[in-house]
């Protein structure tokens, strides 16, 4: 396998991260030292950008003290509706205010011709969809003044098309010249639901464009059905796939997603610590390989 070059546009954050949810504000307030175990935090801008008062001040105190990335919910980059310019201008102001450089969204649709559907819908894997989405991504990047990272999503009813999923993702990112938010749990979920090999799919993605990684748990509805919920601990298959990603990319920033069914804070932080240990191992291996190559170059000089 050819050596993978490092990410061209890595996130400004580093290490392991955790999504900032309102349910975690209380635990963090009671145990502020827990934040020292995090390299960064992630926020959904739609949940915070119009808040004032106490919650607005609390959020500002977090962004002033910690590295942040933002992961959106309603851009609808693959949907039929026109882009929402008012939303994009408000989003630009929010990101500028909080000095957040990294913004990601889902490579999906979340609306029809009339409104928001509050769900992530798959996009047909077609050449026409590649051009449509890439054009919209370029417009979004122009308004935001930032490169967008798009997440590979979970889906349950594939729409088909002339391209396979990995080829479709690569084509969109290359034509739009944007980055990848690599979600390893979504690969695991899709690989079980749609009967393909997760590692093979991982290596087919444009990993050289990875900005950062998402890691989460899912529900096992049946032997051959997984549902991406972010409501359970990370499963063994996702941990294994994360390690495989680090083998290619090194220890890129990785975020633990948990949206509900929150355990005690220490249990979440134990998963965060496990991410850090995998990153440290990947860094050690990367350093060993660099030292080995340098030794070989000296030997053959």
C-alpha positions in Angstrom: 0.0 0.0 0.0 1.3 3.4 -0.9 2.3 5.6 2.0 -0.5 8.0 2.9 0.5 11.7 3.1 -0.7 13.5 6.3 -4.0 15.4 6.3 -3.7 18.5 4.2 -6.0 20.5 6.4 -6.0 19.0 9.9 -8.3 20.5 12.6 -6.8 23.1 14.8 -7.9 21.0 17.8 -5.8 18.1 18.9 -6.0 14.9 21.0 -9.3 13.4 22.1 -12.5 15.5 22.3 -16.1 15.3 23.6 -19.3 16.9 22.3 -20.5 19.7 24.5 -24.2 18.9 25.4 -26.4 20.8 27.8 -26.7 17.7 29.9 -22.9 17.9 30.5 -22.8 21.5 31.7 -23.8 20.4 35.3 -21.2 17.6 35.6 -18.5 19.9 34.2 -19.4 22.6 36.6 -19.1 20.2 39.5 -15.9 18.6 38.2 -14.1 21.3 36.2 -10.8 19.4 36.4 -12.4 16.8 34.0 -12.0 19.3 31.2 -8.2 18.9 31.5 -8.6 15.4 30.1 -10.0 16.8 26.8 -8.1 18.1 23.9 -11.1 19.9 22.5 -14.9 20.2 22.5 -17.4 20.1 19.7 -20.7 22.0 19.5 -23.7 21.9 17.1 -24.0 25.6 16.2 -27.7 25.4 15.8 -28.0 24.6 19.5 -26.0 27.6 20.7 -25.9 30.4 18.1 -29.1 32.2 19.1 -28.7 31.9 22.8 -28.3 34.8 25.1 -28.6 35.2 28.8 -26.9 32.7 31.2 -26.5 29.9 28.7 -25.0 32.3 26.2 -22.5 33.5 28.7 -21.7 29.9 29.8 -21.0 28.9 26.2 -18.8 31.9 25.6 -16.8 31.0 28.7 -16.2 27.6 27.3 -15.1 28.8 23.8 -12.7 31.4 25.5 -11.0 28.6 27.5 -11.0 25.6 25.3 -10.3 24.6 21.7 -13.6 24.1 19.7 -14.9 22.6 16.5 -18.5 22.9 15.2 -20.6 20.2 13.6 -23.8 21.3 12.0 -27.2 19.8 11.8 -29.2 21.7 9.2 -27.1 22.8 6.3 -29.0 20.4 4.0 -26.0 20.3 1.6 -27.6 17.5 -0.5 -31.2 18.6 -0.4 -33.4 20.2 -3.1 -34.0 23.5 -1.2 -31.9 26.6 -2.0 -29.1 27.3 0.4 -30.3 29.4 3.4 -28.2 32.5 3.1 -29.5 34.1 6.3 -28.5 31.0 8.2 -25.1 31.0 6.6 -24.4 34.6 7.4 -25.5 34.1 11.0 -23.3 31.0 11.2 -20.4 33.0 9.9 -20.9 35.6 12.6 -21.2 32.9 15.3 -18.0 31.1 14.2 -16.1 34.4 13.9 -17.3 35.6 17.4 -16.1 32.4 19.0 -13.0 32.1 16.8 -13.9 28.6 15.7 -12.2 27.6 12.5 -13.4 24.1 12.0 -16.9 23.5 10.7 -18.3 20.2 9.5 -21.6 18.9 8.3 -23.2 15.7 7.0 -23.0 14.6 3.4 -26.7 14.1 3.3 -30.1 15.8 2.8 -32.2 16.9 5.7 -35.1 18.6 3.9 -37.5 18.4 1.0 -38.7 21.2 -1.2 -40.9 22.7 1.6 -39.0 22.4 4.8 -36.7 20.7 7.3 -37.2 17.0 8.0 -35.2 16.7 11.2 -33.4 13.6 9.9 -30.4 12.8 7.7 -31.5 11.4 4.3 -29.1 9.7 1.9 -28.2 11.2 -1.5 -28.2 9.2 -4.7 -24.7 8.1 -5.6 -24.8 9.7 -9.1 -22.5 12.0 -11.1 -25.3 14.6 -11.2 -25.4 14.6 -7.4 -21.7 15.0 -7.2 -21.8 18.2 -9.3 -24.8 19.5 -7.4 -23.4 19.0 -4.0 -19.9 20.2 -4.9 -21.3 23.4 -6.3 -23.2 24.0 -3.0 -20.2 23.2 -0.9 -18.1 25.8 -2.8 -20.8 28.4 -2.2 -20.9 27.6 1.5 -17.1 27.8 1.8 -17.2 31.3 0.1 -19.7 32.6 2.6 -18.1 31.1 5.7 -14.5 31.9 4.7 -13.6 28.4 5.9 -13.1 24.9 4.3 -16.0 22.6 5.0 -15.5 19.0 6.2 -18.3 16.6 5.2 -19.1 13.5 7.2 -19.8 10.0 5.7 -23.3 9.3 7.1 -25.2 6.2 8.1 -28.2 5.3 6.0 -30.8 2.6 6.0 -32.4 2.7 2.5 -29.8 3.2 -0.2 -31.0 5.2 -3.2 -28.7 3.6 -5.6 -26.9 5.2 -8.6 -24.0 4.6 -10.9 -21.3 5.1 -8.3 -20.4 3.2 -5.2 -20.5 5.1 -1.9 -16.8 5.5 -1.4 -16.3 6.7 -5.0 -19.2 9.2 -4.6 -17.7 10.6 -1.4 -14.3 11.0 -3.0 -15.7 12.6 -6.1 -17.7 15.2 -4.0 -14.7 16.1 -1.9 -12.3 16.4 -4.8 -14.6 18.5 -7.0 -15.6 20.8 -4.1 -12.0 20.8 -2.7 -13.3 20.3 0.8 -12.3 17.9 3.6 -13.6 14.7 5.2 -15.0 14.3 8.7 -14.4 10.5 9.1 -17.1 8.8 11.2 -15.8 5.3 11.9 -19.0 4.2 13.7 -21.1 5.1 10.6 -18.8 2.8 8.6 -19.4 0.0 11.1 -23.2 0.5 11.0 -23.4 0.6 7.2 -21.0 -2.3 6.8 -23.4 -4.5 8.8 -26.6 -3.2 7.4 -25.4 -3.2 3.8 -23.1 -6.3 4.0 -19.7 -5.0 3.1 -16.2 -5.0 4.8 -15.6 -2.0 7.0 -11.8 -2.0 6.6 -12.0 -2.2 2.8 -14.4 0.7 2.7 -12.2 2.7 5.1 -9.2 2.4 2.8 -11.3 3.4 -0.2 -12.2 6.8 1.3 -10.1 9.9 0.6 -8.4 9.6 4.0 -5.8 12.2 3.0 -8.5 14.8 3.4 -9.5 13.8 6.9 -9.9 16.8 9.2 -10.9 14.9 12.3 -12.7 11.7 13.4 -16.0 10.9 15.0 -16.5 7.9 17.3 -19.8 6.8 18.8 -21.9 3.9 19.9 -25.0 2.4 18.2 -27.9 0.2 18.9 -28.0 -3.5 17.9 -31.5 -4.0 16.8 -30.8 -7.4 15.2 -27.9 -9.5 14.2 -27.9 -7.8 10.8 -29.3 -4.4 11.8 -27.5 -1.5 13.6 -28.9 1.9 14.2 -26.6 4.9 14.7 -27.9 6.6 17.9 -24.9 8.0 19.9 -26.7 6.7 22.9 -24.4 3.8 24.0 -20.7 3.1 24.7 -18.5 2.6 21.7 -18.5 -1.0 20.4 -15.5 -3.2 19.8 -15.8 -3.0 16.0 -15.6 0.8 16.1 -12.6 0.8 18.4 -10.8 -1.6 16.0 -11.7 0.5 13.0 -10.4 3.6 14.7 -7.1 1.9 15.3 -7.0 1.0 11.6 -7.6 4.6 10.7 -4.7 5.7 12.9 -2.5 3.2 11.1 -3.0 5.2 7.9 -3.3 8.7 9.3 -1.5 8.8 12.6 -3.3 10.2 15.7 -5.6 12.8 14.1 -8.1 14.6 16.5 -10.9 12.3 17.5 -14.2 13.2 19.1 -16.4 11.0 21.2 -20.1 11.6 20.4 -22.7 11.0 23.0 -26.1 12.6 22.6 -28.3 10.9 25.3 -28.4 8.2 27.9 -25.5 9.9 29.5 -23.6 7.8 32.0 -21.6 9.3 34.9 -19.0 11.7 33.6 -16.1 9.5 34.6 -17.5 6.7 32.4 -17.5 9.1 29.4 -14.0 10.2 30.2 -12.8 6.6 30.4 -13.7 6.3 26.7 -12.0 9.6 26.0 -8.9 8.2 27.8 -9.0 5.1 25.6 -8.9 7.3 22.5 -5.9 9.1 23.9 -4.1 5.8 24.5 -4.7 4.7 20.9 -3.5 8.1 19.7 -0.3 7.8 21.8 0.3 4.3 20.5 -0.2 5.6 16.9 2.2 8.4 17.6 4.8 6.0 19.0 4.5 3.7 16.0 4.7 6.7 13.6 7.9 7.8 15.5 9.4 4.3 15.3 8.7 4.2 11.5 10.3 7.6 11.0 13.4 6.6 13.0 13.6 3.3 11.0 13.4 5.2 7.6 16.1 7.6 8.8 18.3 4.8 9.8 17.9 3.1 6.4 18.7 6.3 4.6 21.9 6.6 6.6 22.8 3.0 6.0 22.4 3.4 2.2 24.1 6.8 2.0 
